[in-house]
Amino acid sequence: MRDLEISMNPNKLVKHLKKPAREFTKYDIIKFIDDHHIEMLNFRYVGEDGKLKTLNFVITSKEYLESILSTGERVDGSSLFSYIDADFSDLYVIPRFRTAYVNPFTPQPTLDILCSFYTKEGKPLESAPEYILKKASAQFTKDTGYTFKAMGELEYYIISEKDDLYVSKDQKGYHESSPFTNWENLRTEALLIIAQCGGKIKYGHSEVGNFHTDTHKYEQNEIEFTPVDAEEAVEQLIISKWILRMLGQKYGATISFAPKITVGKAGSGLHIHMMIEKDGTNYMVNEVGLTDIAKKFIAGILGKAQSLTAFGNSIPTSYLRLVPHQEAPTMICWGDSNRSVLIRVPLGWIARTNMIKDANPQERADVPYIPGKQTVELRSPDGSADLYHLMAGIILAAKDGLTTKDSLEKANRMYVNVNVFDDKHKELYDSLNSLPISCYESAEWLEKDSDFYQKDGVFPQGTINGFVKRLKAFDDKDMNERLFKNYEEIKKIVDQYIHHM
């Protein structure tokens, strides 16, 4: 099994070094660089704006390379994080060897490695986004005994000049194929490159959102991953967004992860699927269905859903997406295979079926039952999400559900099995709590839950204050009322935030 894991892995380092990425050492990295005549090394890390940063090194000697990989390098923290003072701003960036990948876009052979931030004392920077997530994951396992795993659904629009050949139907792009979609090749190229850079991909496809103006065509696509440890789940999303934007630049198309492109058309979400494991067993389901553990897990996240929007919906146009009848949630509830709820339990291969043999009568061998694929899906986040902080917040909320006595009762009360936006169920709709309708309201909820996120030292006070300050600065409290049917102003605000994260 280990040999197959290595031989079928598209990451060039895994294949050459003949070991999984989690086992990479400094000398493995040096060996790969030497064997492949790598000329440059890039340190990559995420600043306060959520985008991938770069520090370039030319490899001039083995001694210099070993020094970089052993001790990292200095960076100006005050230019990366607004809360770090310029007079005490130096930070170390230290590479995480398991994240190494060959850069697919540089003309010279180049290796990239993601880094973590450390202080002058050699301690992890408490407010660093990746360290906040690391603390949340460790606390979750310590308090529950489970490992939290997650993956994202990365939705995005490709915007290009209009092509009148094979014009697609408005908002009918779901799983469309070439030639009725123009950008399938960009998506498939992205899938291959993401996998080579370490991403664990489930699949990619075109999404429902497509439309055109007099001059441009808009096509929505999605890439979905498989569940991995929370830190890796965030890393692959960040790298994937960078790869897609680089491919857009290569082909002269605009890539946008913005939550809303225009009124009346499908917005782009960044749904987060989650599960918990222990000793390789998925504890979300058994052969009967969803477990009580999973329901408590769901209740915890629903209980903090309003303040989680501070991390997952960070710009004003996020709240143009979170409106009724747009396949985006507005009310705090959960249900099975129900796209009107906040947390959805997707179809999950619970039953022992014989579908493969039914579809393939010639199959003589017994088809093994493969459990463990069930996840639950949080549908509120979008492409503006601050991914490290969002994932950390979700983990803390899920932990609260697992460790609070009345969580199961809360979960049962918040379960719905109907479309909550249907007028027939108005009484149910009115009984549910709602998500915030603006960045300002989201900030107010984060202020209310501030102590919860700071518990056990996971989120520093300064991090919470920073989110509150930024969200309130948008001054969008009455935005939905102010922009109602004002399409010219809506276009201005959409254009303003089209490349926010």
C-alpha positions as CSV (number, residue, x, y, z in Angstrom):
1,M,0.0,0.0,0.0
2,R,2.8,2.4,0.8
3,D,4.5,1.7,-2.5
4,L,1.3,2.5,-4.3
5,E,0.8,5.7,-2.3
6,I,4.2,6.8,-3.5
7,S,4.1,5.5,-7.2
8,M,0.7,7.0,-7.9
9,N,1.4,10.4,-6.2
10,P,1.8,13.2,-8.7
11,N,4.1,15.2,-6.4
12,K,7.6,15.0,-8.0
13,L,9.3,15.0,-4.6
14,V,7.3,12.1,-3.3
15,K,8.1,10.0,-6.4
16,H,11.8,10.8,-6.4
17,L,12.4,10.5,-2.7
18,K,10.1,7.5,-2.4
19,K,8.5,8.6,0.8
20,P,5.2,10.5,1.6
21,A,5.5,14.3,2.1
22,R,4.9,14.1,5.8
23,E,8.3,12.3,6.2
24,F,10.4,14.9,4.2
25,T,13.5,16.0,6.1
26,K,16.0,18.8,5.4
27,Y,18.3,16.4,3.7
28,D,15.5,15.0,1.5
29,I,15.0,18.6,0.2
30,I,18.7,19.1,-0.4
31,K,18.9,15.8,-2.3
32,F,16.0,16.6,-4.5
33,I,17.4,20.1,-5.3
34,D,20.8,18.5,-6.1
35,D,19.4,15.7,-8.2
36,H,17.1,18.0,-10.2
37,H,19.5,20.9,-10.6
38,I,17.1,23.3,-8.9
39,E,18.4,26.8,-9.3
40,M,16.0,28.8,-7.0
41,L,14.2,28.2,-3.7
42,N,11.1,30.2,-2.8
43,F,9.8,30.6,0.8
44,R,6.0,31.1,0.6
45,Y,3.8,32.3,3.5
46,V,0.4,34.0,4.0
47,G,0.1,37.5,5.4
48,E,-2.8,39.4,6.9
49,D,-4.4,39.8,3.5
50,G,-4.7,36.1,3.0
51,K,-2.6,36.0,-0.2
52,L,0.5,33.9,-0.8
53,K,3.8,35.9,-0.4
54,T,7.2,35.0,-1.8
55,L,10.9,35.3,-0.7
56,N,13.3,34.2,-3.5
57,F,16.7,32.6,-3.0
58,V,19.3,31.8,-5.6
59,I,21.0,28.5,-4.7
60,T,24.8,29.2,-4.8
61,S,26.2,26.4,-2.6
62,K,25.3,23.4,-0.5
63,E,26.4,25.4,2.6
64,Y,24.1,28.3,1.8
65,L,21.2,26.0,1.0
66,E,21.7,24.1,4.3
67,S,21.8,27.4,6.2
68,I,18.5,28.6,4.7
69,L,16.7,25.3,5.4
70,S,18.1,25.0,8.9
71,T,17.5,28.6,10.2
72,G,15.0,30.2,7.8
73,E,15.3,33.9,7.1
74,R,14.2,37.3,8.5
75,V,11.2,39.2,7.2
76,D,9.5,42.5,8.2
77,G,6.5,41.5,10.1
78,S,5.0,45.0,10.2
79,S,4.7,44.9,6.4
80,L,2.8,41.6,6.6
81,F,0.6,42.2,9.7
82,S,-0.9,45.6,10.7
83,Y,-0.8,44.7,14.4
84,I,3.0,44.3,14.5
85,D,4.8,47.5,15.4
86,A,7.6,48.7,13.0
87,D,10.1,49.1,15.9
88,F,9.9,45.4,16.9
89,S,8.9,44.0,13.5
90,D,11.5,41.3,12.7
91,L,10.2,37.8,12.3
92,Y,11.7,34.5,11.2
93,V,10.1,32.4,8.5
94,I,10.9,28.7,8.9
95,P,10.1,26.2,6.2
96,R,7.7,23.3,6.7
97,F,9.4,20.6,4.6
98,R,6.3,18.5,4.0
99,T,4.8,21.3,1.9
100,A,7.6,21.4,-0.7
101,Y,6.6,21.4,-4.4
102,V,8.2,22.2,-7.7
103,N,7.0,25.6,-8.9
104,P,5.1,25.0,-12.1
105,F,5.4,28.5,-13.5
106,T,9.0,29.7,-13.3
107,P,11.3,29.5,-16.3
108,Q,14.1,28.2,-14.2
109,P,13.9,25.0,-12.0
110,T,12.4,26.3,-8.7
111,L,11.3,24.7,-5.4
112,D,8.7,26.3,-3.2
113,I,8.1,25.6,0.5
114,L,5.4,27.0,2.8
115,C,6.7,28.6,6.0
116,S,5.7,29.4,9.6
117,F,6.4,32.6,11.5
118,Y,8.6,32.7,14.6
119,T,9.6,35.5,17.0
120,K,13.1,36.7,17.9
121,E,13.0,34.2,20.9
122,G,12.5,31.3,18.5
123,K,8.8,30.8,19.6
124,P,5.9,30.5,17.2
125,L,4.2,33.8,16.6
126,E,1.0,33.5,18.6
127,S,-1.0,35.7,16.2
128,A,0.3,34.0,13.0
129,P,-2.7,32.6,11.0
130,E,-1.2,29.2,10.5
131,Y,-0.3,28.9,14.2
132,I,-3.8,29.8,15.3
133,L,-5.1,26.9,13.3
134,K,-2.4,24.6,14.6
135,K,-3.4,25.5,18.2
136,A,-7.1,25.0,17.4
137,S,-6.4,21.5,15.9
138,A,-4.2,20.4,18.8
139,Q,-6.8,21.6,21.4
140,F,-9.6,19.8,19.5
141,T,-7.7,16.5,19.6
142,K,-6.6,17.0,23.3
143,D,-10.2,17.7,24.5
144,T,-12.1,15.2,22.3
145,G,-9.7,12.4,21.3
146,Y,-10.6,12.9,17.6
147,T,-8.7,14.2,14.6
148,F,-10.6,17.0,12.7
149,K,-10.4,16.6,8.9
150,A,-11.8,19.0,6.3
151,M,-11.8,19.9,2.7
152,G,-13.1,22.8,0.6
153,E,-15.2,23.3,-2.5
154,L,-13.4,26.0,-4.4
155,E,-15.8,27.9,-6.7
156,Y,-14.6,30.6,-9.1
157,Y,-15.6,32.5,-12.2
158,I,-13.5,32.7,-15.4
159,I,-14.2,36.0,-17.2
160,S,-13.1,36.3,-20.8
161,E,-14.0,38.0,-24.0
162,K,-17.3,36.9,-25.4
163,D,-17.3,34.0,-27.9
164,D,-20.5,33.7,-30.0
165,L,-19.9,30.0,-30.9
166,Y,-21.8,27.5,-28.8
167,V,-23.5,30.1,-26.6
168,S,-24.6,28.4,-23.4
169,K,-27.9,28.8,-21.6
170,D,-28.0,31.3,-18.8
171,Q,-27.4,29.7,-15.4
172,K,-27.4,26.2,-16.9
173,G,-23.7,25.4,-16.7
174,Y,-23.7,22.6,-14.2
175,H,-21.3,19.9,-15.4
176,E,-21.3,21.4,-18.9
177,S,-18.7,20.0,-21.3
178,S,-16.7,21.4,-24.2
179,P,-17.5,22.9,-26.6
180,F,-20.4,24.4,-24.7
181,T,-17.9,25.6,-22.1
182,N,-14.8,27.6,-23.2
183,W,-12.5,26.9,-20.2
184,E,-12.6,23.2,-19.5
185,N,-8.9,23.0,-20.5
186,L,-7.9,25.6,-17.9
187,R,-9.7,23.7,-15.2
188,T,-8.1,20.4,-16.1
189,E,-4.7,21.9,-16.3
190,A,-5.2,23.4,-12.9
191,L,-6.3,20.0,-11.5
192,L,-3.0,18.4,-12.7
193,I,-0.8,21.2,-11.4
194,I,-2.6,21.4,-8.0
195,A,-2.1,17.6,-7.6
196,Q,1.6,18.0,-8.5
197,C,1.9,20.6,-5.8
198,G,0.5,18.3,-3.2
199,G,-3.3,19.0,-3.4
200,K,-5.6,16.0,-2.7
201,I,-8.3,16.5,-5.4
202,K,-11.6,14.8,-5.5
203,Y,-12.8,16.2,-8.8
204,G,-13.4,19.3,-10.9
205,H,-16.4,20.4,-13.0
206,S,-18.2,23.4,-14.5
207,E,-20.8,25.0,-12.1
208,V,-24.2,26.3,-12.7
209,G,-23.2,30.0,-13.1
210,N,-22.7,31.1,-16.6
211,F,-23.9,34.2,-18.5
212,H,-22.6,36.8,-20.9
213,T,-22.8,40.5,-21.5
214,D,-22.3,42.4,-24.7
215,T,-18.6,42.0,-24.4
216,H,-17.7,39.2,-21.9
217,K,-18.5,35.6,-21.1
218,Y,-18.7,34.4,-17.4
219,E,-18.2,30.8,-16.6
220,Q,-18.3,29.3,-13.1
221,N,-16.2,26.3,-12.2
222,E,-15.5,24.3,-9.1
223,I,-12.6,22.2,-7.7
224,E,-13.4,19.9,-4.8
225,F,-10.8,18.3,-2.6
226,T,-10.7,15.2,-0.3
227,P,-10.7,15.4,3.5
228,V,-7.2,15.9,5.0
229,D,-5.9,17.3,8.3
230,A,-7.2,20.9,8.8
231,E,-3.8,22.6,8.2
232,E,-3.3,20.7,4.9
233,A,-6.9,21.5,3.9
234,V,-6.2,25.3,4.1
235,E,-2.8,25.0,2.5
236,Q,-4.2,23.3,-0.6
237,L,-6.9,25.9,-1.0
238,I,-4.4,28.8,-0.8
239,I,-2.0,27.2,-3.3
240,S,-4.9,26.3,-5.6
241,K,-6.2,29.9,-5.7
242,W,-2.7,31.0,-6.6
243,I,-2.4,28.4,-9.3
244,L,-5.7,29.3,-10.9
245,R,-4.9,33.0,-10.9
246,M,-1.5,32.2,-12.5
247,L,-3.3,30.2,-15.2
248,G,-5.7,33.0,-15.8
249,Q,-2.8,35.3,-16.3
250,K,-1.2,32.8,-18.7
251,Y,-4.4,32.6,-20.9
252,G,-5.5,36.2,-20.7
253,A,-8.6,35.4,-18.6
254,T,-9.7,36.9,-15.3
255,I,-10.2,34.5,-12.3
256,S,-12.4,35.7,-9.5
257,F,-13.3,34.0,-6.3
258,A,-15.6,36.8,-5.3
259,P,-18.9,35.8,-3.6
260,K,-21.0,37.7,-6.0
261,I,-20.3,38.7,-9.6
262,T,-23.7,40.3,-10.4
263,V,-27.2,40.4,-9.2
264,G,-29.5,37.4,-10.1
265,K,-26.7,35.1,-11.0
266,A,-25.1,32.3,-9.0
267,G,-22.5,33.5,-6.5
268,S,-19.4,31.6,-5.6
269,G,-19.2,29.9,-2.2
270,L,-16.4,28.1,-0.5
271,H,-18.3,25.3,1.2
272,I,-16.3,23.5,3.9
273,H,-16.8,19.7,4.4
274,M,-15.8,18.2,7.7
275,M,-15.4,14.9,9.5
276,I,-13.8,13.5,12.6
277,E,-11.6,10.4,12.8
278,K,-10.0,8.2,15.4
279,D,-7.7,5.3,14.5
280,G,-8.6,5.7,10.9
281,T,-12.4,5.4,11.5
282,N,-14.9,8.0,10.5
283,Y,-17.2,8.7,13.5
284,M,-19.7,10.8,11.5
285,V,-21.8,7.8,10.6
286,N,-22.5,4.1,11.3
287,E,-24.5,1.6,9.3
288,V,-27.7,3.2,10.6
289,G,-26.9,6.8,9.7
290,L,-25.6,9.9,11.2
291,T,-24.2,9.4,14.7
292,D,-25.0,11.4,17.8
293,I,-21.4,12.5,17.8
294,A,-21.9,14.0,14.4
295,K,-25.1,15.8,15.5
296,K,-23.3,17.3,18.5
297,F,-20.5,18.3,16.2
298,I,-23.1,20.1,13.9
299,A,-24.8,21.8,16.9
300,G,-21.5,23.3,18.0
301,I,-20.9,24.9,14.6
302,L,-24.5,26.1,14.3
303,G,-24.1,27.7,17.8
304,K,-21.3,29.9,16.5
305,A,-22.5,30.3,12.9
306,Q,-23.1,34.1,13.3
307,S,-19.7,35.0,14.5
308,L,-18.0,32.5,12.1
309,T,-19.1,34.8,9.3
310,A,-16.5,37.3,10.5
311,F,-13.9,34.8,9.2
312,G,-15.8,33.2,6.3
313,N,-17.6,36.2,4.8
314,S,-15.2,39.1,5.1
315,I,-16.4,41.7,2.4
316,P,-19.6,43.5,1.8
317,T,-20.4,41.5,-1.4
318,S,-20.4,38.3,0.8
319,Y,-23.8,39.5,2.0
320,L,-25.2,40.0,-1.5
321,R,-24.7,36.2,-1.8
322,L,-26.3,35.2,1.5
323,V,-29.9,35.9,0.4
324,P,-32.9,33.6,-0.1
325,H,-33.5,31.6,-3.2
326,Q,-29.8,31.7,-4.4
327,E,-28.8,28.2,-3.1
328,A,-27.0,30.1,-0.3
329,P,-28.0,29.8,3.4
330,T,-29.5,32.6,5.4
331,M,-31.1,30.7,8.4
332,I,-29.3,28.6,11.0
333,C,-30.4,25.0,10.7
334,W,-29.2,21.7,9.2
335,G,-30.7,18.9,7.2
336,D,-30.0,15.9,4.9
337,S,-29.2,16.7,1.2
338,N,-31.0,20.0,1.6
339,R,-29.4,23.0,-0.1
340,S,-31.5,25.6,1.8
341,V,-29.9,24.8,5.1
342,L,-26.7,26.1,6.7
343,I,-25.1,22.7,7.3
344,R,-26.0,20.0,4.8
345,V,-25.5,16.2,5.2
346,P,-24.7,15.1,1.7
347,L,-25.3,11.7,0.3
348,G,-22.6,9.5,1.9
349,W,-22.6,5.9,0.9
350,I,-23.9,4.7,4.2
351,A,-25.9,1.7,2.9
352,R,-24.1,-1.5,1.8
353,T,-25.2,-1.4,-1.8
354,N,-24.4,-3.5,-4.9
355,M,-24.5,-0.6,-7.4
356,I,-21.2,-1.4,-9.1
357,K,-22.2,-5.0,-9.8
358,D,-25.6,-3.9,-11.0
359,A,-24.0,-1.4,-13.4
360,N,-21.3,-4.0,-14.4
361,P,-22.8,-7.5,-14.6
362,Q,-19.5,-8.9,-15.8
363,E,-17.8,-8.0,-12.5
364,R,-17.2,-11.3,-10.7
365,A,-15.1,-10.3,-7.8
366,D,-16.7,-9.2,-4.6
367,V,-16.8,-5.4,-4.4
368,P,-15.6,-4.3,-1.0
369,Y,-17.7,-2.0,1.1
370,I,-15.7,1.2,1.7
371,P,-17.0,3.2,4.7
372,G,-15.7,6.5,5.9
373,K,-16.7,8.9,3.1
374,Q,-19.4,10.8,5.0
375,T,-18.9,14.5,5.7
376,V,-21.1,17.4,6.8
377,E,-21.0,20.6,4.8
378,L,-20.9,24.2,6.1
379,R,-22.4,26.3,3.2
380,S,-22.0,29.9,4.4
381,P,-18.3,30.6,3.6
382,D,-17.2,32.2,0.3
383,G,-14.0,33.0,-1.5
384,S,-13.3,36.1,0.7
385,A,-12.8,33.7,3.7
386,D,-9.7,34.2,5.8
387,L,-9.0,30.5,5.6
388,Y,-6.7,29.9,8.5
389,H,-8.9,31.8,10.9
390,L,-12.1,30.3,9.5
391,M,-10.9,26.8,9.9
392,A,-9.6,27.5,13.4
393,G,-13.0,29.0,14.4
394,I,-14.9,26.0,12.9
395,I,-12.8,23.6,14.9
396,L,-13.3,25.4,18.2
397,A,-17.1,25.5,17.5
398,A,-17.2,21.8,16.7
399,K,-15.2,21.0,19.8
400,D,-17.7,23.0,21.9
401,G,-20.5,20.9,20.4
402,L,-18.7,17.7,21.3
403,T,-18.0,18.7,24.9
404,T,-21.3,20.5,25.8
405,K,-24.0,18.3,27.5
406,D,-27.1,19.7,25.7
407,S,-25.6,19.7,22.2
408,L,-27.7,16.7,21.0
409,E,-30.9,18.3,22.1
410,K,-29.9,21.5,20.3
411,A,-29.1,19.6,17.1
412,N,-32.5,17.9,17.1
413,R,-34.3,21.2,17.5
414,M,-32.4,22.8,14.6
415,Y,-33.0,19.9,12.1
416,V,-35.2,20.6,9.1
417,N,-36.2,18.4,6.2
418,V,-37.9,21.0,3.9
419,N,-36.9,23.9,1.8
420,V,-37.0,26.7,4.4
421,F,-37.4,29.3,1.6
422,D,-40.7,27.8,0.4
423,D,-43.6,30.1,1.3
424,K,-45.4,26.9,2.6
425,H,-42.9,26.8,5.5
426,K,-42.9,30.5,6.4
427,E,-43.8,29.7,10.1
428,L,-40.7,27.5,10.3
429,Y,-38.5,30.1,8.5
430,D,-39.6,32.8,11.0
431,S,-38.8,30.5,14.0
432,L,-35.1,30.1,12.9
433,N,-32.2,32.4,13.8
434,S,-30.5,34.1,10.9
435,L,-27.0,34.8,9.7
436,P,-25.7,38.4,9.7
437,I,-26.7,40.6,6.8
438,S,-23.5,42.8,6.7
439,C,-19.9,42.9,7.7
440,Y,-20.8,45.3,10.5
441,E,-23.3,42.9,12.0
442,S,-20.8,40.0,11.6
443,A,-18.3,42.1,13.6
444,E,-20.9,42.6,16.4
445,W,-21.4,38.8,16.7
446,L,-17.6,38.3,16.8
447,E,-17.4,40.8,19.7
448,K,-20.1,38.9,21.5
449,D,-18.2,35.6,21.1
450,S,-14.8,37.1,21.7
451,D,-14.1,35.2,24.9
452,F,-15.1,31.9,23.3
453,Y,-12.4,32.2,20.6
454,Q,-9.8,33.4,23.1
455,K,-10.3,30.4,25.4
456,D,-7.2,28.2,25.8
457,G,-5.1,30.9,24.1
458,V,-6.1,30.0,20.6
459,F,-7.1,33.4,19.2
460,P,-5.2,36.4,20.6
461,Q,-7.3,39.4,21.6
462,G,-5.5,41.5,19.0
463,T,-6.6,39.1,16.2
464,I,-10.2,39.4,17.3
465,N,-9.9,43.2,17.6
466,G,-8.4,43.4,14.1
467,F,-11.2,41.5,12.5
468,V,-13.8,43.6,14.3
469,K,-12.1,46.8,13.2
470,R,-11.8,45.8,9.6
471,L,-15.3,44.5,9.3
472,K,-16.9,47.6,10.9
473,A,-14.8,49.9,8.7
474,F,-16.8,48.8,5.6
475,D,-19.8,50.7,7.2
476,D,-22.2,48.4,5.4
477,K,-24.9,48.1,8.0
478,D,-27.7,49.1,5.7
479,M,-26.1,48.0,2.5
480,N,-28.9,45.7,1.3
481,E,-31.5,48.3,1.7
482,R,-29.4,51.0,0.2
483,L,-28.5,49.0,-2.9
484,F,-31.9,47.4,-3.5
485,K,-32.4,47.5,-7.3
486,N,-29.6,50.0,-7.7
487,Y,-27.7,47.9,-10.2
488,E,-25.2,50.6,-11.1
489,E,-24.0,50.9,-7.5
490,I,-24.1,47.1,-7.1
491,K,-21.7,46.8,-10.1
492,K,-19.3,49.3,-8.5
493,I,-19.1,47.5,-5.2
494,V,-18.8,44.1,-7.0
495,D,-15.9,45.4,-9.1
496,Q,-14.3,46.9,-6.0
497,Y,-14.0,43.5,-4.3
498,I,-13.6,41.2,-7.3
499,H,-10.0,40.2,-6.3
500,H,-10.2,40.7,-2.5
501,M,-8.7,37.3,-1.3
